[in-house]
Amino acid sequence: FAREIYPILTPLAVGPGQPFPYISGLSLSLGVVVREPESSEERFARVKVPEGLNRFVSVGSRGLMLPLEEVIEHFLPWLFPEMEVVERVAFRLTRDGDTEISDDADDLLEAVESELAKRRFGAVVRLEVSNSISDTMLARLDERLGVHRDGIYRVRGLLDLADAGQLASLDRPDLKYEPWVPYTQRRLAAPADDDLFSEIAHRNLVVQHPYDSFTTSVEAFVRAASRDDRVATLKTTVYRTSHDSAIAPALMVAAENGKQSVCVVELKARFDERRNIEWARSLEQSGVHVVYGFPDLKIHAKTTLVVRREGADMKRYVHIGTGNYHATTARIYEDVGLFTADPEITADVADLFNFVTGFGRPQQFRKILVAPFNLRKRLIEHIRDVASAAEAGKNARIRIKVNNLTDPDIVEELYSASQAGVRIEIIVRAVCTLVPGVEGLSENISVRSVLGRFLEHSRLFCFEAGDEKTYLLGSADLMPRNLDHRIEVVVPIEDVYVRNELESIFKALLADNAQAWKLHADGSWRRSAPKKGERRRVAQTLFMRRRERARRLARPRS
């Protein structure tokens, strides 16, 4: 403490001539009340827990780790000599991170940078405090910070659990999963004629990350485009990316090789604005055409377009995914991506890029569903078609996998479909405002969440009306912001092979009886467990085992 922690601590007391200090968002602090023994005068002070140090301090040789704030608490008399420490409590506040960009902004990049400068002074929207806090201390913080009572959270245990990553980095393989090495599909490892584009033209290709490698699929696609002499154009969208992603370098190489290289960068991706601005400037300096989108619409679609000369024709190839072009999260987030040369889908994506980079209204899309234009309408049509099939006594089933389901209109349509007799199964990762299992309203709806080693992030849909099955995948969650205020792309899946892959994903997740949690009508979530005599089924383990089996079969026999 004396050598590494004490020298960088600064107690900030509040009193005459000492105003309440500015507190940055998400920083961890100790609120301390000290008393002068002779006069009994009490003062409040704030001690910031240093961000440049490890959150957990190793003590002794037994592997004991103590939270940094507890170490500081123990040594508070060093900071307040000859004072009596009356109370000490950890707290953390969250400031409003929304950026408000005027629709009339002439320079979107400049407007975003201006808003970022204001963010650190945003209003306090949440105050997290240790559960042991006294009412007097809480009232003191509330008065100074101006937090609404609904925004105050008493927390049992540690605040800011993101720092627990330090514990995960300890050299304790006995407490960790076996490292997962993503699989490279045979068609990607050895494409026909050593030509990835010919392989995609021959048949659509689907990947599911992190079980399938992001490096040898998505990144290989853009790298191949940047180097292929016959490729004339490479266009992509960036919502969130990482420093180790091959997307930006491939765009730069493409520009250097004389290709039309275009990147649509979403400057308003919350908390990634600064990184995206830096990426945009680097790309522009390398000759890439950078487009920033619209002040009033976030571009959340995950799409890449390649235009390649083949004989006398110009042929298009497209990747449409559910997740960001982010090499780091692709190792821990589950996402699905489609590679296709379907003329109508690729033409739709080309039209969408022209809308985003140009000026005008998009024409009617041939196949893809795009928010905020036709996605909401088409999803509601699909739900109603299934409901009509149920009323006619035909097969009627809806399966949906999303991160969030909060859109009131979609929820009402699903309730109506349930009442018509449709069997509805929803896999949702985070927020769900639909209430399942209510008699007369939603008794035909089940909702589950699968929480495992990897974060379930893909958005998939399957609508069954009689003998017709419609499969969709894309970037959109079922929230008003996604359906009305973002550009999202959802693509219909017609290829039998790809449909079978999506079917296997749905089946595995709906059969999971170990890592699934079910939502009940009273709003509670209860974890599933195998019934007596039933085999334990873990969807994510199944996906890994399938790739391991394929990897073994692909090895040459000795």
Phi, psi and omega in degrees: 000313183296326186275321190244333187257307185305318183299338184251010177272143178224103175285132180242103181275156179246128180179193179304123181077002180231087183291164178298129188287155170292137179237121182287153181295137175069005174279147181267134183227160169250127171266125186234134171248122180242152183235135174280119189301323186282314182269347184065015176290134180250143177228147172266142176220151176245131175242116179283131174285118187303135181275344183275358180253160174299142181290331182245133184255127179283130182236123177073195185249008183265005181085015180287132179237126179248140175299140183303321182295329178289325176296315180297318178303318182298326184257020180303326177303335176293327182276333182232069184298139178063018175251155177263123178278111183277317182207147175218138183207142177275142175211160180210139179241155177243130178260154180302119182258004180291142174249132180252108182254126180295141176298339183264009182300125180285323183236103185296319181298316180295321180293320179293317179299322179295319179292324179297324179296331180276340189301321185295345178252018180298158180298148178283121183250348178208140175232117176258132182226153175298145184297341183278000185299142177279159178297325180294314179295318180297318179297323180295315179293318182299317181297318184283327186264341178067042181271137174292143183307325178292346182261011180257127183236121172275128186243127173277128180091202186287146167269157176056069183287354178301331181289351177296348175302333177298322179291323181293338181274357179296151180280075179227073182301336180291344181253008186239161171295153169296137180304138178259126176257113182302150184268142173255116181300149182303319182294336176272324180290323182220072181295155180304132180057024180056034184231105182299323182292321176296324178297316179291321179297325180293320182195142178304154182228137180235141177232148175235109179274151001270009179293319172263143186292132173286323183296316185268008177238282183295310181292325176296324180298311182286327177295318179298320180295322183291335185255342184290123182297334183274349179281128181259331187219140173226119179232140179209167176248144176233115174258304171226136176219177184233164183294336183260012179283146180273357185296305182298313177302323179294320177297320179294316178298318179300316179296317180296330180272011174084012179272157172285112185244119187232133176230123175267109184257125177273103182288342186261017176293111192304129179070000171246012183300313184297316180298318181293326176296317179296318177300315183300317181293320178297318180295316180299320180294340179265004177094007178280137174284115183253130179239139186257000177083216190238146178298326187257002180225124172279141178263100186256355180296146179246091186222145173226135181239131175239131176246125188229136178278125179228103186067232180270359186250159171252118184250142182255146174228144187223144165245130175234126184232174177259347185234168183290158174278072190228107187297329182287309181291337179295346178271346182229349176259138174275124178214160182236141179224146180245131170253128182211155172242017179307122186302322182285319179294315182293326176293322177299314181295321177299317178297321180294317177299319179296325177294316184292321184271342184253217182213123181150180179259138179292142177282176181296129180282144184284314185228317188287155176256127187231125171273145004265029188267295185234001186293309180302312182300315183290322178297317178296321177299317179298316180298316181292324177298319179292321178297320178296322177297320179296318180294334179272005179079017181264172175302132183212113184210141177232131173234133184224135173233115181218172174277319184219142175230101182224357184289121184301319182293317179295318179300316180296320179296321179292322175300314181298319179296320178299317180293335177279353178105010180283135173275122186236126179236122185240131174248113185233135184277321190237265189265134177220116179267351175286137180253114182274163169074019178267122182302131179081354181232307188218030182294343179264009182248133171239145180230131177222159176229135180252118183243106183224207183297322182250147180280122181286112190235347184287155176241113184229151181219145172218121179244122179247117178232102185067234179271356183267132175238130178242120177252140179223149169217151180176197189264352192266132165272169182265071179229152178306321182295325180284321185277337187239338189233013177223156170270115181235150177235128174234133187243137175285143181253115182250335180294129184299318181299315181291320177300319179296324178295316178295322178299319181293327178294312179301312183299316182295316182291324180283342179265352183299124180239020181233322182245012180264144175240133182256137177271131181252168186298335179275005178089359180273151175253131179232136184285138177286153176215147179299139175287164182304126180083358182269143179286141178287126182239119180240113186302312185294324176295321178299316180298320179292318181296324178299318180289323178297320178296315179296323179295319179295318181293333182278345181289138178293139180279139181279000000 
